[in-house]
Amino acid sequence: MNAITIMVFRTNIKTKKKLKHISSFFNNHSNIHDWSVDIEDIDNVLRIEANGSITKTGFINELKAKGVYCETLSD
């Protein structure tokens, strides 16, 4: 079993409507165990707990394909 990885991203998920639109992607993604988006934060921070079989780059590419801007947010 892969270890859990925590990834933090800056996104353009700024509204509850956009959050609702993308939530099924997060909820149905086989590698994601937990996630949250802080739409009140200036960076609209997305925090993901996922198994180690997905990379940050892979995840960013999956979100971009769904029309979501996403970049790694440094600690």
Buried (B, 14 or more C-beta within 10 A) or exposed (E): EEEEBEBBBBBBBEEEEBBEBBBEBBEEBEBBEEBEBEBEEEEBBBBBBBBEEBEBEEBBEBBEEEEBEBEEBEE
